[in-house]
Amino acid sequence: MDSSAIASSASSPNAKPPMSAPPPFSAIGVVLCVTVFSLRGTPSWKDIDAVATVEAFTTPVLPSLLSTRSIGIIRCLIACFMLGAITMRMLGPGIEIFQVPNPSKSKLKPWKMRMCGILILATFTYWSFLLMGLYFLVSGIICLISSFGLLDENGDNDNFINSFLIPWLLRFSLLSFEISAPGAFLVSTVVRYGLWPAALKSRGPDGTILFRSFMGLVTHNVTVLFVLTEICFLGGTPVLMNHMAVGPVMGILYILFSWYMMNRWQPGTGPRFIYFFLDTTVPKYECAIALFVLVTVLMGFYIMVAQMDLLLESYLDDDTVLPRILITFGLSSAVCRFRN
């Protein structure tokens, strides 16, 4: 779901595009309801600390195959790949996006913009990709520190690392995974079933070049594979149902970010939206419906990931590998896309 998001075809050439498009009250209402749900249901630090323990991040799912140190090394390698990919993209020449709003609903015209440097992080895809990369880095460091015996898990050694740094690393690891894991499935699903077909329909194979590029395939698909690898083969970081309120946090922030930036991408030319389903110029309730559907799908993936943790722990033995491979292959095949 990156900056190559394209709707089905070009806008009417005769219509004059608006210079402003404030979010409709219905869309604001959806965002407010989800925000209230998140704020009221946000777990306390005490609840988070009860789950975000050293054992939760250092205990192997397959102890007969992987040690704590092995998990730490694998997580750090994944983090290096993800964060390295982002860095290379930011340092590179950038990409040119071509946005084609929905012709029958949007009041906007097609527009182009070159994204490079820090602007690469302007898409929800890269938000999710970055947060997942940071999760693997921090959780991998926790594993390595533990494997070298530098953690005092009983709390007897009240030094800076054990009393301050590690608790915050544990909290960050838990929350970042609970937020970015469902987001990874949302990104891949929206790209496979929404953005890719729309781009292919509107511009043919040329419209899917960015999706089919190396970075497009990595950011839209590999994150799901890494999430399933973590759940099925590495440490099985928990995703709790009673923490579900944290699931839509990044989505809410991105919607607010899109509304804030709509008149800032190309000042003086009117509103611009990287994703056509966030377009606030469409008829009255359609923006709100799109936001509601996205949040519903996101929460559905949160429930799926949370239940996967429970089912794998309950029904599969520690040395059972084949069912985990089949689950990983099946779920990734359902949401990932690699070609036209």
C-alpha positions in Angstrom: 0.0 0.0 0.0 2.6 2.5 -0.9 2.8 5.8 -2.9 1.8 4.1 -6.1 -1.8 3.9 -5.0 -4.1 4.6 -8.0 -7.8 4.7 -8.5 -9.6 3.2 -11.5 -9.3 6.0 -14.1 -8.9 9.7 -14.8 -11.1 12.5 -13.5 -13.4 14.5 -15.8 -11.3 17.0 -17.7 -14.0 19.6 -17.6 -14.6 19.8 -13.9 -12.7 22.4 -11.9 -10.9 20.8 -8.9 -11.6 22.3 -5.5 -9.0 24.3 -3.7 -10.0 22.8 -0.3 -11.8 19.7 0.8 -12.3 19.5 4.6 -13.2 16.0 5.9 -16.9 15.5 6.1 -18.5 15.2 9.5 -19.4 11.6 8.9 -15.7 10.8 8.4 -14.7 12.8 11.4 -17.3 10.9 13.4 -15.8 7.6 12.4 -12.3 8.8 13.5 -13.6 10.2 16.8 -15.4 6.9 17.6 -12.4 4.8 16.9 -10.2 7.2 18.9 -12.5 7.1 21.9 -12.5 3.3 21.7 -8.7 3.3 21.6 -8.3 5.8 24.5 -10.8 4.0 26.7 -9.5 0.6 26.0 -5.7 1.3 26.1 -4.1 -1.0 28.6 -2.3 0.4 31.6 1.4 0.1 32.1 0.8 -2.5 34.8 -1.2 -4.6 32.3 1.5 -4.2 29.7 4.3 -5.1 32.1 2.5 -8.3 33.1 2.7 -9.5 29.6 5.9 -7.8 28.3 8.3 -10.0 30.2 11.8 -11.2 29.3 10.5 -14.7 29.0 7.8 -13.6 26.5 10.4 -12.4 24.0 13.3 -14.9 24.7 11.5 -18.2 24.9 11.7 -20.1 21.5 8.6 -21.4 19.9 10.7 -24.4 18.6 13.2 -24.9 21.4 14.5 -28.1 19.8 15.6 -26.1 16.7 16.3 -22.6 17.9 18.0 -21.1 21.0 17.4 -17.7 22.5 20.6 -16.5 20.9 19.6 -17.9 17.5 16.3 -16.0 17.7 18.1 -12.8 18.6 20.4 -13.2 15.6 17.6 -13.9 13.2 15.5 -11.0 14.5 18.5 -8.6 14.1 19.1 -9.8 10.6 15.5 -9.2 9.7 15.7 -5.8 11.2 18.9 -5.0 9.3 17.2 -6.0 6.1 14.1 -3.9 6.7 15.8 -0.8 8.1 18.5 -1.1 5.5 15.9 -1.2 2.7 14.2 1.9 4.1 17.6 3.7 4.3 18.6 2.8 0.7 15.2 4.0 -0.5 15.6 7.3 1.3 19.1 7.8 0.0 18.2 6.9 -3.5 16.8 9.1 -6.3 13.3 8.6 -5.1 10.2 7.6 -7.0 7.6 9.5 -9.1 4.0 8.7 -8.1 1.0 9.3 -10.5 -2.3 9.6 -8.7 -5.6 9.1 -10.6 -8.6 9.8 -8.5 -11.9 8.0 -9.1 -13.6 9.7 -12.1 -17.2 9.1 -11.1 -16.9 10.2 -7.5 -13.8 12.4 -6.9 -13.6 16.1 -7.8 -9.8 15.9 -8.1 -7.6 15.8 -11.2 -4.7 13.3 -11.8 -1.5 14.6 -10.3 2.2 13.7 -10.1 4.8 14.1 -7.4 8.4 12.9 -6.8 9.0 11.4 -3.4 12.5 11.1 -2.1 14.4 11.4 1.1 12.2 11.7 4.2 9.1 11.9 2.0 9.5 8.2 1.3 8.1 7.7 4.8 4.8 9.5 3.9 2.9 6.3 3.1 1.2 4.0 5.5 3.2 1.1 4.0 6.5 2.6 5.2 5.0 3.5 8.6 4.1 -0.2 9.2 7.4 -1.4 7.6 9.5 0.9 9.8 7.7 0.0 13.0 8.0 -3.7 12.3 11.7 -3.3 11.6 12.1 -1.5 14.9 10.2 -4.3 16.6 12.6 -7.0 15.2 15.6 -4.8 16.2 14.6 -4.2 19.8 13.3 -7.8 20.4 16.4 -9.2 18.9 18.6 -7.1 21.2 16.6 -8.3 24.2 17.3 -11.9 23.1 21.0 -11.3 22.6 21.4 -9.4 26.0 19.5 -12.3 27.7 21.6 -15.0 26.0 24.8 -13.4 27.2 23.6 -13.3 30.7 23.4 -9.6 31.0 19.8 -9.5 32.3 18.8 -9.9 35.9 15.4 -11.4 35.4 14.7 -11.5 39.2 15.3 -7.8 39.6 18.1 -8.2 42.2 20.5 -6.1 40.3 19.0 -2.6 40.2 21.2 -1.0 37.6 20.2 1.2 34.7 19.8 -1.6 32.2 17.6 -3.8 34.3 15.6 -1.1 36.1 14.9 1.3 33.3 16.1 0.4 29.8 14.9 -3.2 29.6 11.3 -2.5 30.9 10.9 0.2 28.2 12.4 -2.0 25.5 9.9 -4.8 26.5 7.0 -2.4 26.4 8.0 -1.1 23.0 8.4 -4.6 21.6 5.0 -5.7 22.7 3.1 -2.6 21.6 5.0 -2.3 18.3 4.2 -5.9 17.4 0.6 -5.6 18.4 0.2 -2.5 16.2 2.3 -3.4 13.2 1.4 -7.1 12.8 -2.3 -6.5 11.9 -1.1 -3.4 9.9 1.1 -5.7 7.8 -1.8 -7.9 6.8 -3.9 -4.8 6.1 -1.3 -3.4 3.7 -0.9 -6.6 1.8 -4.6 -7.1 1.5 -5.4 -3.6 0.4 -2.7 -3.8 -2.2 -3.7 -7.2 -3.5 -7.4 -6.7 -3.7 -7.7 -2.9 -4.0 -4.8 -0.8 -5.2 -3.1 -3.3 -7.6 -6.3 -4.2 -9.5 -7.2 -0.5 -9.7 -3.8 0.5 -11.0 -3.9 -2.3 -13.6 -7.4 -1.3 -14.7 -6.6 2.4 -15.0 -3.2 2.4 -16.7 -2.5 -1.2 -17.6 0.9 -2.8 -16.8 2.5 0.6 -16.6 0.3 1.5 -13.6 1.7 -1.4 -11.6 5.4 -0.8 -12.1 6.0 0.5 -8.6 4.0 -2.5 -7.1 6.2 -4.9 -9.2 9.5 -3.2 -8.3 11.8 -4.9 -5.8 10.9 -2.4 -3.0 7.2 -2.6 -3.8 7.2 -6.3 -3.5 9.3 -6.2 -0.3 7.3 -3.6 1.5 3.9 -4.9 0.5 4.6 -8.7 1.0 7.7 -9.5 3.0 6.3 -7.9 6.2 3.5 -10.5 6.3 6.1 -13.3 5.9 8.2 -11.9 8.7 5.1 -11.6 11.0 4.2 -15.2 10.3 7.8 -16.3 10.8 7.8 -14.6 14.2 4.5 -16.2 15.3 5.1 -19.6 13.9 8.9 -20.2 14.2 10.7 -17.7 16.4 9.5 -16.3 19.7 5.7 -16.1 19.2 5.4 -12.6 20.6 1.9 -12.4 22.2 -0.9 -10.3 20.7 -3.6 -10.1 23.4 -7.4 -9.6 22.8 -7.7 -7.3 25.8 -5.1 -5.0 24.1 -7.2 -4.7 20.9 -7.6 -1.0 21.5 -4.0 -0.4 20.5 -4.6 -2.0 17.1 -6.0 1.0 15.2 -3.6 3.6 16.7 -1.3 3.8 13.7 -4.3 3.9 11.4 -5.9 6.8 13.2 -2.6 8.7 13.2 -2.2 8.2 9.5 -5.7 9.4 8.7 -5.0 12.6 10.7 -1.6 12.9 9.0 -3.3 12.6 5.5 -5.9 15.3 6.4 -3.1 17.6 7.7 -1.0 17.1 4.6 -3.7 17.2 1.9 -3.1 20.9 1.1 0.7 20.7 1.7 1.9 18.1 -0.8 1.6 20.7 -3.6 0.7 24.0 -2.1 -1.7 26.2 -4.0 -3.0 23.4 -6.2 -5.7 22.0 -4.0 -5.9 18.9 -1.9 -3.9 15.8 -2.7 -4.3 12.2 -1.3 -1.8 9.4 -1.6 -4.6 6.9 -1.3 -7.8 7.3 -3.3 -9.9 5.9 -0.4 -8.9 8.8 1.8 -10.2 11.3 -0.7 -12.6 13.7 1.1 -14.1 15.1 -2.2 -16.1 12.0 -2.9 -19.9 12.0 -2.1 -21.0 12.6 1.4 -20.8 9.3 3.2 -18.3 7.4 1.0 -15.2 8.6 2.8 -16.7 7.6 6.2 -17.7 4.2 4.8 -14.1 3.6 3.4 -12.6 4.5 6.8 -15.1 2.3 8.6 -14.3 -0.7 6.3 -10.5 -0.1 6.7 -10.8 0.0 10.5 -13.0 -3.1 10.5 -10.6 -5.1 8.3 -7.7 -4.0 10.5 -9.4 -5.1 13.7 -10.3 -8.4 12.0 -6.6 -9.0 11.3 -5.8 -8.1 14.9 -8.2 -10.8 16.1 -6.8 -13.3 13.6 -3.2 -12.7 14.8 -4.3 -12.9 18.5 -6.1 -16.2 17.9 -3.2 -17.6 15.9 -1.0 -17.2 18.9 -3.5 -19.1 21.1 -4.2 -21.8 18.6 -0.6 -22.6 17.9 0.3 -22.7 21.5 -2.7 -24.9 22.4 -2.7 -27.4 19.5 0.8 -27.7 18.2 3.8 -29.3 19.9 7.1 -27.5 20.3 8.7 -29.6 17.6 5.9 -29.5 15.1 7.1 -27.8 12.0 5.1 -28.9 8.9 1.7 -27.4 10.1 3.5 -24.1 10.8 4.9 -24.1 7.3 1.5 -24.7 5.8 -0.1 -22.0 7.9 2.6 -19.5 6.8 2.3 -20.5 3.1 -1.5 -20.4 3.2 -2.0 -17.1 4.9 0.7 -15.3 2.9 -0.7 -16.7 -0.4 -4.1 -15.3 0.5 -2.9 -11.7 1.1 0.3 -11.2 -0.9 0.7 -10.5 -4.6 3.8 -10.6 -6.8 2.7 -10.2 -10.4 -0.1 -8.9 -12.7 
